[in-house]
């Protein structure tokens, strides 16, 4: 007679997209959990009871994580959360770092991981032909690849976990249009079209402003990398060249450098600065008022959803999508 296995707290957390501490509070009735979060945990329990957990954690190990090696606060927090989620499930994920814009190194890293026996991969991937082929080859070898924070949709990746980045860009555009009361110039600061997420953000941002605020002219400022120092220098140049600059949208990395350029400007009315992700890099500039708003993605939930996607053996359901959060200095928690 077989004994039905009770789901582990980590399994429930992964399926619900919440932390193990939250699941523990719900299961033990300790309160302090929002009603919609309680509902997610209860949904996860019903799902597991109905269909069981298709895979054990051992079936996806070894798991290797390939993230951008830029040392940014966002990547550090994502790495820490992924390690914590796997640890809570009694396993470990090996985190490796690849030069953010080196597509050949990323493709080689994926291929090497497969050759070394990894059963699953979590990849912050640039969307290029070489990387798509590496993902397809991994899938053909039976390795589940989850793209995280930025997608490679025309590949055989198992699932994508992250924002709808076009919606995030549209949200940034909507807020910029509301904050900038006068006509003028906007600067869009980014490294270029290597990450699909950044391309989608830029497209969404422009599309909203094109419809709602045609009096705001967008300038593209391509840094070529994600270092704050280069972002600062180029932002200082665009501020000096454009006396009618009213806003700056920083799509990706280097936002601390952009903020420093804004703070160093001698203009009495500083341009509105909108960027992405609340973390230790952006916090001081948000609190000072230099950054007006951040389009944020919950890395704790991203990490939990990554594990859920790998264990489910099927792409995660729409209800597990990561929503764009709007963070200002007035709603910090």
C-alpha positions as CSV (number, residue, x, y, z in Angstrom):
1,X,0.0,0.0,0.0
2,X,1.5,3.3,-1.1
3,X,1.5,6.3,1.2
4,X,0.6,9.6,-0.5
5,X,3.5,12.0,-0.2
6,X,2.6,15.3,1.5
7,X,3.9,18.3,-0.5
8,X,6.9,20.1,0.9
9,X,6.6,23.7,1.9
10,X,9.1,24.6,-0.8
11,X,7.0,22.8,-3.4
12,X,3.9,24.8,-2.4
13,X,5.9,28.1,-2.4
14,X,7.3,27.4,-5.8
15,X,3.9,26.7,-7.3
16,X,2.3,29.7,-5.6
17,X,5.2,32.0,-6.4
18,X,5.7,33.1,-2.8
19,X,8.3,32.6,-0.1
20,X,8.5,29.5,2.1
21,X,8.0,31.7,5.1
22,X,4.7,32.9,3.6
23,X,3.5,29.4,3.1
24,X,4.5,28.5,6.6
25,X,2.4,31.4,8.0
26,X,-0.6,30.4,5.9
27,X,-0.4,26.7,6.9
28,X,-0.1,27.5,10.6
29,X,-2.7,30.3,10.6
30,X,-0.3,32.9,12.0
31,X,-1.8,35.8,10.0
32,X,0.0,38.7,8.5
33,X,-0.6,37.5,4.9
34,X,-2.6,39.4,2.4
35,X,-5.9,37.7,1.4
36,X,-4.8,37.4,-2.3
37,X,-1.6,35.8,-1.2
38,X,-3.5,33.3,1.0
39,X,-5.6,32.5,-2.1
40,X,-2.5,31.8,-4.1
41,X,-1.2,29.4,-1.5
42,X,-4.6,27.6,-1.2
43,X,-4.7,27.3,-5.0
44,X,-1.2,25.7,-5.0
45,X,-2.3,23.2,-2.4
46,X,-5.4,22.3,-4.4
47,X,-3.3,22.0,-7.6
48,X,-0.8,19.6,-5.9
49,X,-3.6,17.6,-4.4
50,X,-5.3,17.2,-7.7
51,X,-2.4,16.4,-10.0
52,X,0.5,15.8,-7.7
53,X,4.0,17.2,-8.3
54,X,5.2,15.9,-11.7
55,X,8.9,16.0,-10.8
56,X,11.1,15.6,-7.7
57,X,13.8,18.2,-7.2
58,X,16.5,15.5,-7.9
59,X,15.1,15.2,-11.5
60,X,16.2,18.7,-12.4
61,X,19.7,18.5,-10.8
62,X,22.4,19.5,-11.5
63,X,20.9,22.9,-12.3
64,X,23.2,25.7,-13.5
65,X,22.2,29.4,-13.6
66,X,23.9,31.7,-16.2
67,X,23.5,35.4,-15.3
68,X,25.0,38.6,-16.6
69,X,28.3,39.2,-14.9
70,X,28.0,42.9,-14.4
71,X,27.9,42.9,-10.6
72,X,24.7,45.0,-10.5
73,X,22.5,45.0,-7.5
74,X,19.7,43.5,-9.5
75,X,21.8,40.5,-10.6
76,X,23.1,40.1,-7.1
77,X,19.6,40.0,-5.6
78,X,18.3,37.6,-8.4
79,X,21.3,35.3,-7.8
80,X,20.7,35.3,-4.0
81,X,17.0,34.6,-4.4
82,X,17.6,31.7,-6.8
83,X,20.1,30.1,-4.4
84,X,17.7,30.6,-1.5
85,X,14.7,29.0,-3.3
86,X,16.8,25.9,-4.3
87,X,18.2,25.7,-0.8
88,X,14.7,25.7,0.7
89,X,13.9,22.7,-1.6
90,X,16.9,20.9,-0.3
91,X,19.1,21.4,-3.4
92,X,21.6,23.8,-4.8
93,X,21.8,25.8,-8.0
94,X,25.3,26.6,-9.4
95,X,25.4,30.2,-10.4
96,X,27.8,31.2,-13.1
97,X,28.3,34.7,-14.6
98,X,28.9,35.6,-18.3
99,X,29.8,38.9,-19.8
100,X,26.5,40.7,-20.4
101,X,27.0,41.4,-24.1
102,X,29.2,38.4,-25.0
103,X,26.7,36.2,-27.0
104,X,29.5,33.7,-28.0
105,X,30.5,33.2,-24.3
106,X,26.8,32.6,-23.3
107,X,26.2,30.1,-26.1
108,X,29.4,28.3,-25.1
109,X,28.3,28.3,-21.5
110,X,25.0,26.7,-22.4
111,X,26.7,24.0,-24.5
112,X,29.3,23.3,-21.8
113,X,26.6,23.0,-19.2
114,X,24.9,20.3,-21.3
115,X,28.1,18.5,-21.9
116,X,28.9,18.5,-18.2
117,X,25.6,16.8,-17.4
118,X,23.3,19.6,-16.3
119,X,19.7,18.6,-16.4
120,X,18.3,22.1,-16.2
121,X,19.5,25.6,-17.0
122,X,18.3,29.1,-15.9
123,X,19.6,31.7,-18.4
124,X,19.5,35.5,-18.5
125,X,19.9,35.4,-22.3
126,X,20.5,37.7,-25.1
127,X,18.2,37.0,-28.1
128,X,20.7,36.1,-30.9
129,X,20.9,33.3,-33.4
130,X,23.9,31.7,-31.6
131,X,22.1,31.7,-28.3
132,X,18.9,30.4,-29.8
133,X,20.8,27.5,-31.3
134,X,22.5,26.7,-28.0
135,X,19.1,26.7,-26.3
136,X,17.6,24.5,-29.0
137,X,20.5,22.1,-28.8
138,X,20.1,21.9,-25.0
139,X,16.4,21.1,-25.4
140,X,17.1,18.4,-27.9
141,X,19.5,16.8,-25.4
142,X,16.6,16.8,-22.8
143,X,17.8,19.8,-20.8
144,X,15.0,22.1,-19.6
145,X,16.0,25.8,-20.2
146,X,14.2,28.6,-18.4
147,X,14.9,32.1,-19.6
148,X,14.7,34.6,-16.8
149,X,13.9,38.4,-16.9
150,X,14.4,38.5,-20.7
151,X,13.1,36.0,-23.2
152,X,14.2,34.2,-26.3
153,X,10.7,33.3,-27.5
154,X,11.7,31.8,-30.9
155,X,13.7,29.0,-29.2
156,X,12.8,25.7,-27.6
157,X,13.2,27.2,-24.1
158,X,11.0,25.4,-21.6
159,X,9.5,28.6,-20.1
160,X,10.1,32.3,-19.6
161,X,9.8,33.9,-16.1
162,X,9.8,37.7,-15.9
163,X,7.9,40.8,-16.7
164,X,5.9,41.6,-19.8
165,X,8.6,44.0,-20.7
166,X,6.6,45.9,-23.4
167,X,3.9,46.5,-20.8
168,X,6.6,47.7,-18.4
169,X,7.9,50.1,-21.0
170,X,4.4,51.4,-21.8
171,X,3.8,51.9,-18.1
172,X,7.0,54.0,-17.9
173,X,5.9,56.0,-20.9
174,X,2.5,56.7,-19.3
175,X,4.1,57.9,-16.1
176,X,6.6,60.0,-18.0
177,X,3.8,61.7,-20.0
178,X,2.0,62.5,-16.8
179,X,5.1,63.9,-15.0
180,X,6.3,66.0,-17.8
181,X,3.8,68.9,-18.0
182,X,5.7,70.9,-20.7
183,X,6.7,69.9,-24.2
184,X,10.4,69.1,-24.7
185,X,13.0,66.4,-25.3
186,X,13.3,63.0,-23.6
187,X,16.4,60.9,-23.5
188,X,16.2,57.1,-23.6
189,X,19.4,55.7,-22.1
190,X,20.3,52.0,-22.8
191,X,23.1,49.8,-24.1
192,X,21.4,48.8,-27.4
193,X,19.3,46.0,-28.7
194,X,21.0,42.9,-27.3
195,X,18.5,42.0,-24.6
196,X,15.0,41.5,-26.0
197,X,13.6,42.8,-22.7
198,X,15.2,46.2,-23.3
199,X,14.1,46.3,-26.9
200,X,10.5,45.7,-25.8
201,X,10.7,48.3,-23.1
202,X,11.9,50.9,-25.6
203,X,9.2,50.0,-28.0
204,X,6.5,50.2,-25.4
205,X,7.7,53.5,-24.0
206,X,7.8,55.2,-27.4
207,X,4.4,53.8,-28.5
208,X,2.6,55.3,-25.5
209,X,4.3,58.7,-25.9
210,X,3.7,58.7,-29.6
211,X,0.0,58.5,-29.0
212,X,-0.4,60.5,-25.8
213,X,2.4,63.1,-25.9
214,X,3.6,63.8,-29.4
215,X,5.0,67.1,-28.1
216,X,7.7,65.1,-26.3
217,X,10.6,64.2,-28.7
218,X,12.6,61.1,-27.8
219,X,16.4,60.9,-28.3
220,X,18.2,57.6,-28.2
221,X,21.4,57.5,-26.1
222,X,23.2,54.2,-26.6
223,X,25.9,53.6,-24.0
224,X,27.3,50.4,-25.6
225,X,27.7,48.8,-22.1
226,X,26.0,48.8,-18.7
227,X,28.6,50.6,-16.6
228,X,27.4,53.6,-14.5
229,X,30.5,55.6,-15.4
230,X,29.8,55.6,-19.1
231,X,26.1,56.1,-18.5
232,X,26.9,59.2,-16.4
233,X,29.3,60.7,-19.0
234,X,26.8,60.3,-21.9
235,X,23.9,61.6,-19.8
236,X,25.9,64.7,-18.8
237,X,26.6,65.2,-22.5
238,X,22.9,65.0,-23.5
239,X,21.9,67.3,-20.6
240,X,24.4,69.9,-21.8
241,X,23.3,69.6,-25.5
242,X,19.6,69.8,-24.9
243,X,18.3,72.8,-23.0
244,X,14.7,71.6,-23.4
245,X,15.4,68.1,-21.9
246,X,12.5,67.4,-19.5
247,X,12.9,63.6,-18.9
248,X,15.2,60.6,-19.0
249,X,14.1,57.0,-19.2
250,X,16.9,54.5,-18.3
251,X,15.9,51.2,-19.7
252,X,18.6,49.0,-18.2
253,X,21.9,49.0,-16.3
254,X,23.9,52.1,-15.3
255,X,21.0,54.0,-13.8
256,X,23.1,55.1,-10.8
257,X,25.4,56.9,-13.2
258,X,22.4,58.5,-14.9
259,X,21.1,59.7,-11.5
260,X,24.5,61.1,-10.6
261,X,24.5,63.1,-13.9
262,X,21.0,64.5,-13.1
263,X,22.1,65.4,-9.6
264,X,25.2,67.2,-10.9
265,X,23.3,69.3,-13.3
266,X,23.1,73.0,-12.5
267,X,19.6,73.3,-14.0
268,X,17.0,74.6,-11.5
269,X,14.5,72.2,-12.8
270,X,15.9,68.7,-13.1
271,X,14.7,66.3,-15.8
272,X,12.2,63.6,-14.6
273,X,14.1,60.3,-14.3
274,X,12.3,56.9,-14.6
275,X,14.1,53.6,-14.5
276,X,13.8,49.9,-13.5
277,X,14.1,47.9,-10.3
278,X,14.3,49.0,-6.7
279,X,17.5,47.8,-5.1
280,X,20.6,49.1,-3.3
281,X,21.8,50.8,-6.5
282,X,18.5,52.8,-7.0
283,X,17.3,53.3,-3.4
284,X,19.4,56.4,-2.5
285,X,18.4,58.2,-5.7
286,X,14.7,57.3,-5.3
287,X,14.7,58.6,-1.7
288,X,16.5,61.8,-2.7
289,X,13.8,62.4,-5.4
290,X,16.3,62.2,-8.3
291,X,14.5,59.1,-9.5
292,X,10.8,59.8,-9.8
293,X,9.6,56.2,-10.3
294,X,10.9,52.7,-10.9
295,X,9.3,49.9,-12.8
296,X,10.0,47.0,-10.5
297,X,10.0,43.2,-10.8
298,X,9.8,41.0,-7.7
299,X,12.9,38.8,-7.7
300,X,11.7,36.6,-4.9
301,X,8.7,35.6,-6.9
302,X,10.8,35.3,-10.1
303,X,13.0,32.8,-8.3
304,X,10.1,30.8,-6.9
305,X,8.4,30.7,-10.4
306,X,11.7,29.5,-12.0
307,X,11.7,26.4,-9.7
308,X,8.0,25.9,-10.3
309,X,8.5,26.0,-14.1
310,X,11.4,23.4,-13.9
311,X,9.4,21.0,-11.7
312,X,6.1,21.3,-13.6
313,X,7.5,19.8,-16.8
314,X,5.2,22.3,-18.7
315,X,5.3,26.1,-19.1
316,X,4.0,27.9,-16.1
317,X,0.4,29.1,-16.2
318,X,-0.5,32.8,-16.9
319,X,-1.5,33.4,-13.3
320,X,2.2,33.0,-12.3
321,X,3.2,36.0,-14.5
322,X,5.4,38.6,-12.9
323,X,3.5,41.9,-12.7
324,X,5.1,45.3,-13.2
325,X,5.1,47.2,-9.9
326,X,5.5,51.0,-9.7
327,X,7.8,52.1,-6.9
328,X,8.2,55.6,-5.7
329,X,9.7,57.0,-2.5
330,X,6.2,57.2,-1.0
331,X,5.3,53.5,-1.2
332,X,8.5,51.8,-0.1
333,X,8.0,48.9,2.3
